[in-house]
Amino acid sequence: MISFVAHLLEFLQDRRYPPKQMSRVPLNSSPVSCYCNGRLSSSHQRFIESFFSSVRRATRRGLAILAVLLIGFCSTGYSETLRIVVAGDDRADNDHNGFNKVITQEISDAVLKEKAEMLLWTGDLVNALKGDSTTFESELTAWRDAMKSLYDHGVLVLPVRGNHEFVGYNPKDSNHPEIETPHAEDIWNKVFSGRYALPTNGPDGEKNLSFYCVRNSVLIIGLDQYRNRHSVNQPWLDQVLKDNKRPFIFVYGHEPAFMAGNHKDEDVLAAEPSKRNVMWESLIGAGARVYFCGHDHFYDHMKIVRANGDPGPEMHQFTAGTAGAPFYKGGPYSTADQDWTRSQVAHIEEKPGYILIEIEGNKATITFKEQVSAGVYNAKDSYSYTAIAP
C-alpha cells in the first residue's frame, strides 16, 4: 500500500505515468485482489490508466481528492461489506399455520434491523402433520407471506427444505413414523415461484431445491438433503465449487453433517458417513470454513478437524434450529465418527435466536444472537476468521 501511495504522489508532483516499477499481476490472479505486494491486478491497472487519462487536465487538488478515494477503494483487496442472517426451524402446531408466527416475525424484523441483504433459512419452515398436502400448501404459503416485508425491501430470502417439508408425522404416535406428504416437492415449487422463486441453477431434478448465488467475494450454496436422503448432489456441488472460487464460502442445509447432540447419526448426514466425508473434504478443499444447519432445536457450535494425519484447517458447524420450534435437550456427541475430532465451542438451549454473518473486507464474523426479551436479541457466541484469496 505504501508503494502504491508513493506512485500516486509521484504522479501528482511531476505528472509521470505509469511509474516504471509498477508491475501488472498475471491475468489468472485472483479477481478479488485489488492491490497487494506492490502490484496491481490487470483490471485495476486498466481502471487506473483510464482514471488518470480522464483527469490529466484536473487541478492537482482535485486529483488528490480523487486519488484518496481510489486509495480507500483499493486498500483492503476486498471492497464490500455484506450482512447475512441465518435461521431455521420455526415449525409449530397446525393451529398456528404450522409455524411460530411470533418468533418468525421477530427474526424477519431482525433481518431488516441488521440491514442484512439475505436470509438463509435452514429448513423446517412449517409442520404439516399427518402428511396432508392441502394443509402443507396453505402453511407454506402463510410462511412465505410472513416474509413479505423482506421481499418488499429487496432482501434475498433463500430457504431450503427440512424433513417437515418432505414428510409428515402423527403427533399421537410416540414412535414418530414418517408419513409421506403427497406432491410435497410440487407444492414447494408452486409456493416458491414467480417473485418468490429460488435460483434455478441447481442440478437436474433439484431446480428450486438446491442452488447457489455469488455476491462479490462470497459464494452461498443451499443444499437439499431429501431428494437423496441424508446426502447431497456431490457432482453438482463439486462443479459449483470449481467454477465459483471465492474467498468466502457459506454452505447450508437442514441436517447437521455431524451429530450435534440430539438427533442421532442415522437422522443426520452422518447416516451416510462416506458421502458426508466426501462433501466435507470438498468444502475444506474449496476454502470453506463454516457450515450452517438446523434440525436440532438448540444452538451448537462445533469445531471439527481430521483425527488422523494432517488435521487440516478448522471447520466449524453451526447448528441453530432456534427460530421457534419446540426446544430440544442436547447431549454428548456421537462416538462413531472416528475420522474426525470434534469439540464443542458453545452450546445454548431453550433460547430463540438467529445467526448473523458480517463480511468486512477480508474478515468474516459469525455471531449467534439469542432472545433476551420480546424482539430483543443479543450476541452470545461469536467466531471470526480471515479469508485467503483462492
HELIX and SHEET records of a PDB file:
HELIX    1   1 ILE A    2  ASP A   14  1                                  13    
HELIX    2   2 SER A   42  SER A   54  1                                  13    
HELIX    3   3 ARG A   60  CYS A   74  1                                  15    
HELIX    4   4 ASN A   94  HIS A   96  5                                   3    
HELIX    5   5 LYS A  101  LYS A  113  1                                  13    
HELIX    6   6 LEU A  129  GLY A  131  5                                   3    
HELIX    7   7 SER A  133  ALA A  146  1                                  14    
HELIX    8   8 LYS A  148  ASP A  152  1                                   5    
HELIX    9   9 ASN A  163  GLU A  165  5                                   3    
HELIX   10  10 ALA A  184  VAL A  191  1                                   8    
HELIX   11  11 GLY A  194  TYR A  196  5                                   3    
HELIX   12  12 GLN A  234  ASP A  243  1                                  10    
HELIX   13  13 ASP A  265  ASP A  267  5                                   3    
HELIX   14  14 LEU A  269  ALA A  271  5                                   3    
HELIX   15  15 PRO A  273  ALA A  286  1                                  14    
SHEET    1   A 3 SER A  23  ARG A  24  0                                        
SHEET    2   A 3 ARG A  39  LEU A  40  1                                        
SHEET    3   A 3 TYR A  35  CYS A  36 -1                                        
SHEET    1   B 6 LEU A 156  PRO A 159  0                                        
SHEET    2   B 6 MET A 118  TRP A 121  1                                        
SHEET    3   B 6 THR A  81  ALA A  87  1                                        
SHEET    4   B 6 GLY A 353  GLU A 360 -1                                        
SHEET    5   B 6 LYS A 363  SER A 373 -1                                        
SHEET    6   B 6 VAL A 376  THR A 386 -1                                        
SHEET    1   C 2 VAL A 167  TYR A 169  0                                        
SHEET    2   C 2 GLU A 178  GLU A 180 -1                                        
SHEET    1   D 7 PHE A 211  ARG A 215  0                                        
SHEET    2   D 7 VAL A 218  GLY A 222 -1                                        
SHEET    3   D 7 PHE A 248  TYR A 252  1                                        
SHEET    4   D 7 VAL A 290  CYS A 293  1                                        
SHEET    5   D 7 MET A 315  ALA A 320  1                                        
SHEET    6   D 7 TYR A 299  ARG A 306 -1                                        
SHEET    7   D 7 TRP A 340  ILE A 348 -1                                        
END                                                                             
